[in-house]
Amino acid sequence: MSHKRPQEDSTKGRPSEAFTPDQDKRRRVPTLRNVVQEVMKLQSVQHLLEPVLEPLIRRVVKEEVEVALRKHLNNMKRNGGKDVNSTSRSLQLQFLNNLSLPVFTGTRIEAEECSAIKVAIVDSLTGQIVSSGLESSAKVEVVVLEGDFDGDERDNWTLEEFKNNIVREREGKKPLLAGDAFLTLTGGIGLVGEISFSDNSSWTRSRRFRLGARVVDGSDGTRVREAKTESFIVRDHRGELYKKHHPPSLSDEVWRLEKIGKDGAFHKRLSRENINCVKDFLTMLFIDPPRLRHILGTGMSAKMWEVTVEHARTCVLDKRMHLYCPPGSQQKSGVVFNIVGQVMGLLSECQYNTIDKLSETEKELLIICSTIRLKPKTW
């Protein structure tokens, strides 16, 4: 049978100041009176400090803001607004049209459709032409670049990289770019004057050139990124006598077509069959294509044939039409052809239907008719 130990034994070894759990709890929990007194003290201190501290803090903040603003405005005045321009706009030059190819030495460099080459200054972020401000009337120089100058994967480059890719004339030669290589923008756009190459591009590392454009005067000190064209070959002027026409005309000699060289094997084969001009070639192509293919022979590969035919089809035709009428039709029915024998439609009882509106049976009939030697009459 267990005996309870006396009370004094349970506290043996503890410090004399120790309390029981109930005593400890009463000591830690403040009374309501104490809490109310503490809150009243804090509120009285806050009421005393607030009228003093608030105006002081407001004045210090105001002074610091005014000082920082003055410094910023002074920097802007010293830089003439350069910081604003550099962050808000990124400018670059741009060629607005493509070059007319091929390019020959001594011949004016032009854009497509025999127009002048256009250069503009644009905002690279918006793509809009900069039509006002100092940059819109900048002076621009046209230079010759290496054909393999591409920049990085995003078509960017540094000013130094651009300068290092400018091509100069060969030793003992005339300046590579003849004519007036400078132009002044008006409203952000300028036209390149009469310029031409004095040398071909065969001696360069890529055997090709590019045209470049850079601002030489008229910017506020910020860099305007340069422009460059696609790469192209420059041939000697004597090669112009044998150049292909794009597009060819009906009256062009047949060797003006791609893959048919002047006085070459294909040219001689066609001449023997009285196919002397582009019109003759197209007429044979639409009336009897197998025969035309046979005339050119196996020396012309399938790929070469496709290139030649595609080039010939770009020829601009006039709007004259011809009508083939079977005997006894009294010209009320027949097959309608264009000037090179291409079937355009069917005339049935004086009603004309284009070929795309005909049935498969009617189209087969037209194909048969197109292989017959026709004696067309003006329609």
Backbone torsions as a table, in degrees:
resi	resn	phi	psi	omega
1	MET	NA	124.4	-175.8
2	SER	-80.5	150.7	177.8
3	HIS	-116.2	138.6	174.4
4	LYS	-69.5	136.6	177.1
5	ARG	-75.7	151.1	177.8
6	PRO	-61.3	156.2	-177.2
7	GLN	-59.2	-36.1	-177.3
8	GLU	-69.7	-24.0	179.0
9	ASP	-71.0	-31.7	-177.0
10	SER	-69.9	-16.6	-178.8
11	THR	-108.1	11.1	-178.2
12	LYS	-70.0	132.7	178.6
13	GLY	89.4	-7.7	179.1
14	ARG	-91.4	156.6	178.3
15	PRO	-64.4	153.0	-176.9
16	SER	-68.2	-22.6	-177.5
17	GLU	-88.0	-0.1	-177.7
18	ALA	-67.1	149.5	-180.0
19	PHE	-119.1	161.3	173.7
20	THR	-74.6	162.9	-179.0
21	PRO	-56.1	-38.0	-179.3
22	ASP	-67.9	-39.5	178.4
23	GLN	-65.4	-39.4	-178.3
24	ASP	-64.4	-40.2	-178.5
25	LYS	-65.0	-41.6	179.9
26	ARG	-65.6	-31.3	-178.7
27	ARG	-72.2	-36.2	-175.2
28	ARG	-78.6	-35.1	-174.8
29	VAL	-81.9	118.5	-179.9
30	PRO	-74.1	157.7	178.0
31	THR	-82.5	161.0	178.8
32	LEU	-60.8	-34.7	179.6
33	ARG	-62.8	-44.9	179.4
34	ASN	-62.1	-40.6	-179.3
35	VAL	-62.6	-46.0	-179.5
36	VAL	-61.4	-40.4	179.7
37	GLN	-64.3	-41.6	-179.2
38	GLU	-64.2	-42.3	-179.7
39	VAL	-63.9	-41.8	-179.6
40	MET	-64.4	-37.6	177.6
41	LYS	-63.2	-45.1	-179.4
42	LEU	-63.3	-41.9	180.0
43	GLN	-65.1	-38.3	179.7
44	SER	-66.9	-37.9	177.7
45	VAL	-65.9	-43.7	-179.7
46	GLN	-61.3	-42.9	179.1
47	HIS	-63.7	-30.0	179.7
48	LEU	-77.4	-38.7	-174.9
49	LEU	-82.9	-34.2	-173.7
50	GLU	-56.0	-48.0	179.2
51	PRO	-62.9	-23.8	-178.4
52	VAL	-87.7	-46.7	-172.6
53	LEU	-75.2	-38.9	-174.0
54	GLU	-59.8	-51.2	177.6
55	PRO	-61.7	-34.4	179.7
56	LEU	-65.3	-45.1	179.7
57	ILE	-64.9	-43.1	179.2
58	ARG	-60.0	-42.0	-178.7
59	ARG	-66.5	-41.3	-179.9
60	VAL	-64.8	-45.2	179.5
61	VAL	-62.2	-43.1	-179.6
62	LYS	-61.4	-44.2	-179.1
63	GLU	-63.9	-41.6	-179.5
64	GLU	-65.8	-40.6	178.5
65	VAL	-64.2	-42.7	-179.9
66	GLU	-64.0	-40.0	178.7
67	VAL	-63.7	-46.4	179.9
68	ALA	-63.0	-39.6	179.9
69	LEU	-66.6	-40.8	178.5
70	ARG	-62.0	-42.2	178.6
71	LYS	-61.1	-43.2	-179.0
72	HIS	-64.5	-42.9	179.4
73	LEU	-65.9	-38.1	178.2
74	ASN	-64.9	-39.5	177.3
75	ASN	-64.0	-40.3	178.7
76	MET	-63.3	-39.9	179.4
77	LYS	-65.4	-41.8	-179.9
78	ARG	-65.1	-37.0	-178.8
79	ASN	-86.5	-3.3	179.0
80	GLY	63.9	28.5	178.2
81	GLY	83.4	12.5	-176.0
82	LYS	-65.2	-36.5	-178.2
83	ASP	-62.6	-39.7	-178.9
84	VAL	-66.8	-45.0	-178.0
85	ASN	-64.8	-39.7	-174.7
86	SER	-68.9	-29.2	-179.1
87	THR	-90.2	-25.0	-174.8
88	SER	-93.2	-24.1	-177.1
89	ARG	-136.4	144.2	173.1
90	SER	-125.1	111.2	-171.4
91	LEU	-101.6	150.4	176.1
92	GLN	-153.2	153.7	173.0
93	LEU	-84.9	157.4	-177.4
94	GLN	-153.8	135.1	171.3
95	PHE	-80.5	126.5	-174.5
96	LEU	-87.8	-16.8	179.7
97	ASN	-137.0	163.1	-177.2
98	ASN	-88.4	152.7	178.7
99	LEU	-72.9	149.9	174.1
100	SER	-83.1	123.8	-176.7
101	LEU	-113.3	154.1	-2.8
102	PRO	-77.3	166.5	-179.9
103	VAL	-109.9	134.2	-179.4
104	PHE	-121.8	152.2	177.9
105	THR	-64.7	144.9	177.3
106	GLY	77.1	-2.5	-179.6
107	THR	-108.9	139.0	-177.8
108	ARG	-56.7	135.4	176.9
109	ILE	-82.3	121.0	-175.5
110	GLU	-127.4	167.1	171.9
111	ALA	-90.2	176.6	180.0
112	GLU	-58.4	150.5	-178.7
113	GLU	62.5	30.4	175.0
114	CYS	59.0	31.0	179.8
115	SER	-98.5	165.8	178.7
116	ALA	-74.2	149.3	177.9
117	ILE	-73.7	130.9	-178.4
118	LYS	-106.7	135.1	176.1
119	VAL	-122.7	138.0	-179.6
120	ALA	-136.3	156.5	172.6
121	ILE	-104.5	126.6	-173.7
122	VAL	-127.9	157.1	171.6
123	ASP	-82.0	115.2	-174.3
124	SER	-67.9	-17.9	178.9
125	LEU	-81.7	-37.1	-177.6
126	THR	-104.7	-19.6	-176.8
127	GLY	78.7	4.5	-178.0
128	GLN	-86.6	144.2	176.4
129	ILE	-69.8	134.2	177.7
130	VAL	-83.0	100.8	-172.2
131	SER	-97.0	-1.6	179.0
132	SER	-141.9	166.9	-178.6
133	GLY	94.3	175.8	-176.6
134	LEU	-59.9	-41.0	-175.5
135	GLU	-68.2	-24.5	-176.3
136	SER	-69.4	-11.5	177.7
137	SER	-122.7	29.3	-177.5
138	ALA	-69.0	156.1	175.0
139	LYS	-92.8	133.0	-173.3
140	VAL	-124.1	141.4	175.9
141	GLU	-112.4	136.6	175.0
142	VAL	-96.7	130.4	-178.2
143	VAL	-129.1	169.2	176.7
144	VAL	-102.5	132.0	-179.2
145	LEU	-115.7	159.8	172.8
146	GLU	-62.7	141.9	-178.6
147	GLY	-65.8	-23.8	-178.3
148	ASP	-97.8	13.6	176.4
149	PHE	-78.4	109.9	-174.5
150	ASP	-118.8	-19.2	-171.8
151	GLY	78.9	-163.9	180.0
152	ASP	-86.8	-168.1	-175.9
153	GLU	-65.4	-21.5	177.1
154	ARG	-100.6	16.0	178.4
155	ASP	62.1	37.2	175.6
156	ASN	-107.3	155.4	177.0
157	TRP	-156.7	162.8	177.1
158	THR	-91.8	165.1	177.3
159	LEU	-60.1	-39.0	-179.5
160	GLU	-65.7	-40.6	178.0
161	GLU	-63.3	-39.3	178.1
162	PHE	-63.0	-46.6	-179.3
163	LYS	-62.4	-39.3	-177.9
164	ASN	-68.6	-17.2	-178.9
165	ASN	-102.5	6.8	174.2
166	ILE	-74.1	131.7	-177.7
167	VAL	-96.3	129.7	175.8
168	ARG	-102.3	166.2	-179.3
169	GLU	-68.2	156.1	175.6
170	ARG	-68.0	154.6	-178.6
171	GLU	-58.5	130.5	179.0
172	GLY	83.9	1.9	-179.3
173	LYS	-102.0	165.3	175.2
174	LYS	-71.7	163.9	175.2
175	PRO	-50.8	136.8	-172.8
176	LEU	-61.6	-35.8	179.9
177	LEU	-110.3	111.3	-179.8
178	ALA	-92.9	146.7	178.9
179	GLY	106.0	-166.6	-177.1
180	ASP	-89.6	104.3	-176.1
181	ALA	-89.7	4.3	-179.1
182	PHE	-112.8	146.2	176.4
183	LEU	-146.6	156.3	178.9
184	THR	-115.1	128.7	-179.9
185	LEU	-71.2	144.3	173.4
186	THR	-127.9	115.9	-175.9
187	GLY	63.3	27.6	177.8
188	GLY	88.9	-2.0	-177.3
189	ILE	-128.7	143.0	176.8
190	GLY	-140.4	155.7	179.0
191	LEU	-110.8	132.7	177.5
192	VAL	-74.9	134.2	-179.1
193	GLY	-78.5	-157.9	-178.8
194	GLU	-77.7	107.4	175.3
195	ILE	-130.1	153.7	179.2
196	SER	-153.3	160.6	176.9
197	PHE	-87.0	139.4	176.0
198	SER	-97.1	-7.3	-177.9
199	ASP	-145.6	154.3	178.8
200	ASN	-79.9	176.8	-175.9
201	SER	-101.6	6.3	-172.9
202	SER	-68.6	-20.0	-174.9
203	TRP	-91.1	-5.5	-179.1
204	THR	-84.8	168.0	-173.9
205	ARG	-65.0	-29.9	179.5
206	SER	-104.5	-5.6	-176.8
207	ARG	62.1	21.2	179.6
208	ARG	-141.3	160.4	176.1
209	PHE	-120.5	166.0	163.6
210	ARG	-132.4	154.3	167.2
211	LEU	-94.5	140.9	175.9
212	GLY	-124.6	160.4	177.8
213	ALA	-137.9	137.0	179.9
214	ARG	-141.6	149.9	178.6
215	VAL	-80.2	129.3	178.8
216	VAL	-112.5	-14.8	179.1
217	ASP	-164.2	139.8	174.6
218	GLY	116.7	1.8	174.8
219	SER	-99.8	165.5	-177.2
220	ASP	-91.1	17.5	179.6
221	GLY	108.2	-20.8	176.0
222	THR	-78.7	150.0	-176.3
223	ARG	-76.7	133.3	171.5
224	VAL	-103.0	118.4	-175.6
225	ARG	-64.4	139.9	-175.8
226	GLU	-73.1	164.4	178.3
227	ALA	-111.7	157.1	174.2
228	LYS	-148.4	150.1	177.5
229	THR	-90.4	176.7	168.9
230	GLU	-68.3	158.3	179.8
231	SER	-75.7	152.6	-179.1
232	PHE	-154.2	162.3	178.7
233	ILE	-95.9	139.0	173.7
234	VAL	-111.0	120.1	-178.8
235	ARG	-104.1	159.4	176.4
236	ASP	-65.0	151.8	-175.2
237	HIS	-58.7	-32.8	-178.0
238	ARG	-63.0	-23.2	177.7
239	GLY	-72.3	-15.9	-179.8
240	GLU	-64.8	-27.6	-179.9
241	LEU	-64.2	-22.6	-177.2
242	TYR	-113.4	12.3	-174.5
243	LYS	-73.2	154.4	176.9
244	LYS	-81.5	150.8	178.4
245	HIS	-98.9	134.7	179.9
246	HIS	-129.4	106.8	-4.6
247	PRO	-81.8	161.9	176.4
248	PRO	-76.4	159.6	174.6
249	SER	-104.8	162.9	-178.4
250	LEU	-60.4	-32.5	-176.1
251	SER	-87.2	-6.0	178.8
252	ASP	-61.8	144.1	174.1
253	GLU	-62.8	148.5	-170.7
254	VAL	-63.2	-25.1	179.8
255	TRP	-72.5	-5.0	174.2
256	ARG	-73.7	-10.9	176.9
257	LEU	-78.6	149.7	178.6
258	GLU	-59.1	143.0	176.3
259	LYS	72.7	4.7	175.3
260	ILE	-116.8	105.2	-176.9
261	GLY	-84.2	147.0	178.5
262	LYS	-61.2	126.1	-179.9
263	ASP	64.0	15.9	177.3
264	GLY	-84.5	-177.0	-176.0
265	ALA	-62.3	-44.0	-179.4
266	PHE	-66.1	-39.4	179.3
267	HIS	-62.0	-42.9	-179.1
268	LYS	-68.0	-39.4	178.8
269	ARG	-62.0	-44.1	-179.9
270	LEU	-66.9	-39.7	-179.1
271	SER	-62.5	-37.0	179.4
272	ARG	-64.2	-23.8	179.1
273	GLU	-101.0	17.6	180.0
274	ASN	60.4	29.7	172.3
275	ILE	-101.1	91.5	-170.3
276	ASN	-105.6	-24.3	-177.4
277	CYS	-130.5	174.0	-177.7
278	VAL	-63.6	-35.7	178.0
279	LYS	-61.3	-42.4	177.7
280	ASP	-61.5	-41.8	-179.0
281	PHE	-62.9	-47.1	-178.7
282	LEU	-65.9	-38.8	179.5
283	THR	-61.9	-44.4	177.3
284	MET	-66.9	-35.0	-179.8
285	LEU	-62.5	-40.1	-176.5
286	PHE	-86.5	-29.0	-177.5
287	ILE	-87.8	-40.7	-176.4
288	ASP	-148.8	71.7	-177.6
289	PRO	-60.1	-37.6	178.1
290	PRO	-59.8	-39.1	-179.6
291	ARG	-66.1	-41.1	178.0
292	LEU	-61.8	-42.1	179.7
293	ARG	-64.0	-37.8	178.7
294	HIS	-66.9	-37.9	179.6
295	ILE	-60.8	-42.2	-178.0
296	LEU	-72.2	-24.6	172.9
297	GLY	80.5	177.6	-177.0
298	THR	-73.5	-13.1	178.1
299	GLY	-65.8	-22.1	176.1
300	MET	-94.5	113.5	-178.6
301	SER	-70.1	168.2	179.2
302	ALA	-60.9	-37.7	179.1
303	LYS	-66.8	-43.3	178.6
304	MET	-63.0	-40.9	177.9
305	TRP	-59.0	-44.7	179.2
306	GLU	-61.7	-42.6	-179.5
307	VAL	-64.3	-44.0	-179.1
308	THR	-64.9	-45.8	-179.2
309	VAL	-64.3	-43.1	-180.0
310	GLU	-62.0	-40.9	177.8
311	HIS	-64.1	-43.8	-179.4
312	ALA	-62.3	-36.9	-178.0
313	ARG	-68.6	-16.0	178.0
314	THR	-79.5	-4.0	179.8
315	CYS	-60.9	135.6	178.7
316	VAL	-82.9	121.9	-176.9
317	LEU	-100.5	152.3	173.3
318	ASP	-81.3	175.6	-171.3
319	LYS	-95.3	10.7	178.3
320	ARG	-67.1	141.4	179.2
321	MET	-122.5	156.5	178.3
322	HIS	-128.4	149.9	-177.7
323	LEU	-124.1	126.4	173.7
324	TYR	-102.9	118.0	-178.2
325	CYS	-112.4	126.3	175.8
326	PRO	-63.1	154.4	178.3
327	PRO	-56.1	137.0	177.7
328	GLY	82.7	2.0	-178.6
329	SER	-83.4	-10.2	-179.1
330	GLN	54.3	30.0	177.7
331	GLN	59.8	23.3	175.0
332	LYS	-93.3	-17.9	179.6
333	SER	-138.7	147.0	178.6
334	GLY	170.3	-177.9	-179.4
335	VAL	-104.6	133.9	-178.1
336	VAL	-101.0	128.7	-179.4
337	PHE	-121.4	155.7	169.6
338	ASN	-89.4	-170.8	-169.8
339	ILE	-68.1	-18.0	179.9
340	VAL	-111.1	18.2	174.2
341	GLY	84.6	9.0	178.0
342	GLN	-77.4	129.0	-179.6
343	VAL	-67.7	126.3	-177.6
344	MET	-109.2	-26.8	-178.7
345	GLY	175.5	-170.6	-176.0
346	LEU	-129.4	133.3	174.1
347	LEU	-100.1	117.8	-178.6
348	SER	-127.6	112.4	-179.3
349	GLU	51.5	49.5	176.8
350	CYS	67.6	11.7	176.9
351	GLN	-112.4	125.0	-174.8
352	TYR	-97.0	129.7	176.0
353	ASN	-124.7	129.2	177.9
354	THR	-69.0	159.8	-172.1
355	ILE	-63.7	-29.2	-179.0
356	ASP	-72.9	-12.1	179.9
357	LYS	-101.7	4.4	-177.0
358	LEU	-90.6	157.5	175.8
359	SER	-76.8	167.3	-179.9
360	GLU	-62.3	-37.2	178.9
361	THR	-63.7	-43.7	179.8
362	GLU	-66.8	-35.8	178.1
363	LYS	-65.8	-39.9	178.1
364	GLU	-62.9	-38.1	177.3
365	LEU	-63.5	-39.7	179.3
366	LEU	-66.4	-37.9	179.2
367	ILE	-63.3	-41.1	178.0
368	ILE	-63.1	-42.8	-179.5
369	CYS	-64.9	-33.7	-176.7
370	SER	-71.3	-17.0	179.0
371	THR	-88.5	-8.7	179.2
372	ILE	-81.4	146.0	175.6
373	ARG	-66.9	117.6	-174.4
374	LEU	-98.2	148.3	170.1
375	LYS	-119.8	79.9	-171.4
376	PRO	-67.0	149.4	174.4
377	LYS	-115.2	145.9	-179.0
378	THR	-62.8	132.1	-176.2
379	TRP	-99.8	NA	NA
